[in-house]
């Protein structure tokens, strides 16, 4: 799997603090709706979201704040 395979297109909800929270994402041509944010944490230049999709999969999405780029870092069915 190449680095470009890990890129995802993420749609977010910006709450009252303007913190973006994923609501759905495209994995290839598949649209996955986020039904639950299981966990979230911050690193120096990245924000991580562990989410459960409507396909019952669990995903970790990483947001590179500087580059404004999202990546899939983990998937479990």
VENGI-V544174 format. One record per residue. N is the residue number from 1. RES is the residue in one letter. PHI is phi in whole degrees, 0 to 359 (* if undefined). OMEGA is omega in whole degrees, 0 to 359 (NA if undefined). D_LAST is the distance of its C-alpha to the last C-alpha in Angstrom with 1 decimal. Layout:
# VENGI-V544174
N/RES/PHI/OMEGA/D_LAST ; N/RES/PHI/OMEGA/D_LAST
This chain:
# VENGI-V544174
1/X/*/181/17.9 ; 2/X/273/180/20.7 ; 3/X/301/180/21.1 ; 4/X/293/177/21.5 ; 5/X/292/183/18.0 ; 6/X/272/179/16.6 ; 7/X/287/178/18.8 ; 8/X/227/175/17.6 ; 9/X/259/187/19.9 ; 10/X/244/171/19.5 ; 11/X/261/186/21.5 ; 12/X/232/170/22.6 ; 13/X/252/176/24.6 ; 14/X/259/182/27.5 ; 15/X/285/184/28.7 ; 16/X/295/176/32.2 ; 17/X/264/183/31.8 ; 18/X/64/175/30.6 ; 19/X/278/181/27.4 ; 20/X/282/177/24.8 ; 21/X/234/181/21.5 ; 22/X/299/175/18.8 ; 23/X/247/176/18.7 ; 24/X/195/178/16.9 ; 25/X/209/176/16.3 ; 26/X/260/176/16.6 ; 27/X/244/191/14.3 ; 28/X/68/178/16.8 ; 29/X/259/182/18.2 ; 30/X/271/175/15.2 ; 31/X/266/180/15.8 ; 32/X/241/179/13.1 ; 33/X/271/178/14.8 ; 34/X/280/179/14.2 ; 35/X/260/179/14.5 ; 36/X/202/168/14.7 ; 37/X/267/185/15.6 ; 38/X/284/182/14.5 ; 39/X/202/174/16.7 ; 40/X/208/178/19.0 ; 41/X/205/182/21.5 ; 42/X/249/168/24.2 ; 43/X/239/184/25.3 ; 44/X/305/183/28.6 ; 45/X/244/184/27.8 ; 46/X/227/170/24.2 ; 47/X/240/183/22.3 ; 48/X/244/177/18.6 ; 49/X/227/172/16.3 ; 50/X/263/187/13.1 ; 51/X/232/172/11.8 ; 52/X/253/180/9.6 ; 53/X/268/178/9.8 ; 54/X/290/175/11.3 ; 55/X/264/183/8.5 ; 56/X/71/177/6.7 ; 57/X/284/175/4.4 ; 58/X/246/186/6.3 ; 59/X/231/168/8.8 ; 60/X/247/179/12.1 ; 61/X/255/179/14.9 ; 62/X/246/179/18.3 ; 63/X/252/174/21.5 ; 64/X/279/186/24.5 ; 65/X/296/182/27.3 ; 66/X/292/184/30.1 ; 67/X/273/184/28.8 ; 68/X/54/182/27.1 ; 69/X/233/177/24.0 ; 70/X/254/177/20.3 ; 71/X/221/172/17.8 ; 72/X/270/181/14.0 ; 73/X/253/180/14.0 ; 74/X/201/176/10.4 ; 75/X/218/177/6.8 ; 76/X/217/181/3.8 ; 77/X/262/NA/0.0
